[in-house]
Amino acid sequence: MVEMDSNQKPMAHILEKAKKLKLLILDVDGVLTDGRLYFDNEGMEYKCFHARDGHGLKLLQKTSVKVAIISGRKSNSVELRMKSLGIDYVYQGHEDKQGVFAELLESAGIIAEQAAYVGDDLLDLPIMKRVGLAIAVNDAHYAVKERADWCTVLPGGQGAVREVCDLIMQAQGNFDKVLDYYLK
C-alpha cells in the first residue's frame, strides 16, 4: 500500500476520492522532473524524466484512467516524452492553467470531481482547488503542500508520479491485477 506521512489526512478519505477518478492531470517541471532546467550553450533545453513515473502512467492508462499534462512552459522534450507514453492530452505554454482546465474537462467528458491534479508550485493552486483530489509532490512549495489533500513521499521527478499512479490503482482495485501480470 502507498505510504503516508503522519501529517496527512486520513488515508481512507484519500482512497475514497481516488476511487472516483477518471483523469490524472500533471504539471511537468517539479512534478515529472525535479524542477531543474538544463540548457546548453546554444539554448537547447534538457529535461530528465524518471522511468518508473513513465511506467506507472502507462499502467494507469491501461486501467482506463486518462492522463493529461498542463505545463506553464513549452518544451519539445515534453512533447516527445508524452507521445512515447501515449498521453493525448498535452497542454504546454499555459501559465494561467484554468482556461485549459475547462477545455480539458470538456474534451475528456468528465467533471472536476473526477480529476486529480499533481502540482508543486503556486501556479498549480487554482486547479488544485477545483479537482476531486489535489496532490502535492514531497518537495512542493509549502503553500501547495498545505492545500493538498495528499502529499507524496518522494519528490518530483524522482518517482512521485509513480506513487500517485499506484495510489489510484490501489483505490480502484486495479493494482493487484497489474502486479499479478508481473508475477506470472
C-alpha positions in Angstrom: 0.0 0.0 0.0 1.2 3.6 -0.6 2.9 5.1 2.4 1.5 8.1 4.1 3.2 10.8 6.2 1.8 11.3 9.7 0.7 14.9 8.9 -1.7 13.9 6.1 -5.4 13.5 6.1 -6.8 10.0 6.9 -5.9 7.6 4.1 -9.5 6.2 3.9 -10.7 9.7 2.9 -7.9 9.9 0.2 -8.7 6.5 -1.2 -12.4 7.3 -1.4 -11.6 10.4 -3.5 -9.2 8.3 -5.7 -11.9 5.7 -6.4 -13.9 8.3 -8.3 -11.0 9.4 -10.6 -11.2 9.2 -14.4 -8.4 11.7 -15.2 -5.0 12.4 -13.7 -3.6 15.8 -14.6 0.1 16.6 -14.1 2.3 19.6 -14.1 5.7 18.9 -15.6 8.6 20.9 -14.1 8.9 19.9 -10.5 6.4 17.0 -10.8 7.5 14.8 -13.8 11.0 16.4 -13.5 13.0 17.5 -10.5 12.3 21.1 -11.4 15.8 22.0 -12.6 16.1 23.4 -16.1 19.2 22.4 -18.1 20.4 24.5 -21.1 23.4 24.0 -23.3 25.4 26.9 -24.8 23.1 27.1 -27.8 20.0 27.4 -25.6 18.8 23.8 -26.1 16.8 22.7 -23.1 17.1 19.3 -21.5 14.7 17.5 -19.0 15.2 14.4 -17.0 12.2 12.1 -16.6 12.0 9.1 -14.2 11.4 5.7 -15.9 9.2 4.5 -13.1 6.9 7.5 -13.4 6.5 6.7 -17.1 5.8 3.1 -16.5 3.3 4.0 -13.8 1.5 6.3 -16.2 1.3 3.6 -18.9 -0.1 1.1 -16.3 -2.6 3.6 -15.1 -3.8 4.3 -18.6 -4.5 0.6 -19.1 -7.0 0.8 -16.2 -8.9 3.4 -18.3 -7.9 6.4 -16.2 -6.9 9.1 -18.7 -3.7 11.2 -18.2 -3.1 14.9 -19.1 -0.3 17.4 -18.9 -0.8 21.1 -18.2 2.5 23.0 -18.2 3.3 26.6 -17.9 6.4 26.1 -20.1 6.7 24.7 -23.6 9.3 22.1 -24.4 9.9 19.7 -27.3 11.3 17.1 -24.9 7.9 17.1 -23.0 6.1 16.6 -26.3 8.3 13.7 -27.2 8.1 12.1 -23.8 4.3 12.3 -23.6 4.0 10.9 -27.1 6.1 7.9 -26.1 3.8 7.4 -23.1 0.7 7.6 -25.2 -0.6 10.7 -23.5 -3.0 12.5 -25.8 -3.9 15.5 -23.6 -0.8 17.7 -23.7 -1.2 21.4 -23.0 2.0 23.4 -22.9 2.8 27.1 -22.5 -0.2 27.9 -20.2 0.9 29.8 -17.1 -2.8 30.5 -16.5 -3.9 26.9 -16.4 -7.6 27.5 -15.6 -8.9 28.1 -19.1 -7.1 25.0 -20.4 -8.5 23.0 -17.4 -12.1 23.7 -18.5 -11.3 22.8 -22.1 -9.6 19.5 -20.9 -12.6 18.5 -18.8 -14.9 19.1 -21.7 -12.7 17.2 -24.1 -12.3 14.2 -21.6 -16.0 14.2 -20.9 -15.7 14.4 -17.1 -16.5 16.8 -14.2 -13.8 18.4 -12.0 -14.5 16.0 -9.1 -13.4 13.1 -11.3 -10.0 14.6 -11.8 -6.8 14.6 -9.7 -4.1 17.2 -10.1 -0.5 16.9 -9.1 1.4 20.1 -8.6 4.4 21.7 -6.9 4.2 25.4 -7.1 1.8 28.3 -6.7 0.5 28.4 -10.3 -0.9 25.0 -9.7 -3.2 26.1 -6.9 -6.1 27.4 -9.0 -6.7 23.9 -10.4 -5.9 22.1 -7.2 -8.7 23.9 -5.6 -11.2 22.7 -8.2 -10.3 19.0 -8.6 -11.6 16.0 -6.7 -8.1 15.1 -5.4 -5.3 17.6 -5.1 -1.9 16.2 -4.7 1.5 17.8 -4.0 4.9 16.2 -4.5 7.0 16.0 -1.4 9.3 18.9 -2.3 6.4 21.2 -3.4 6.2 24.8 -2.1 4.9 24.8 1.5 1.7 26.7 0.4 0.9 24.0 -2.1 1.5 21.2 0.4 -0.8 22.9 2.9 -3.6 23.0 0.4 -3.2 19.5 -1.0 -5.4 16.5 0.0 -2.3 14.3 -0.1 1.5 14.6 -0.5 3.8 12.1 -2.0 6.6 10.6 0.0 9.0 11.0 -3.0 10.0 14.4 -4.5 9.1 15.5 -8.0 11.0 13.8 -10.8 12.1 11.0 -8.5 9.2 8.6 -8.5 6.4 10.8 -7.0 4.2 10.3 -10.1 4.5 6.5 -9.7 3.3 6.8 -6.1 0.2 8.7 -7.4 -0.5 6.1 -10.1 -0.1 3.3 -7.6 -2.5 5.1 -5.1 -5.2 5.5 -7.8 -4.8 1.8 -8.9 -5.0 0.6 -5.3 -8.1 2.7 -4.6 -9.8 1.5 -7.7 -8.9 -2.2 -7.1 -6.6 -2.5 -10.1 -3.2 -2.7 -8.5 -3.3 -6.4 -7.7 -4.3 -7.2 -11.3 -1.3 -5.2 -12.5 1.0 -6.9 -10.0 -0.3 -10.4 -10.9 0.7 -9.8 -14.5 4.3 -9.5 -13.5 4.2 -12.3 -11.0 3.1 -15.0 -13.6 
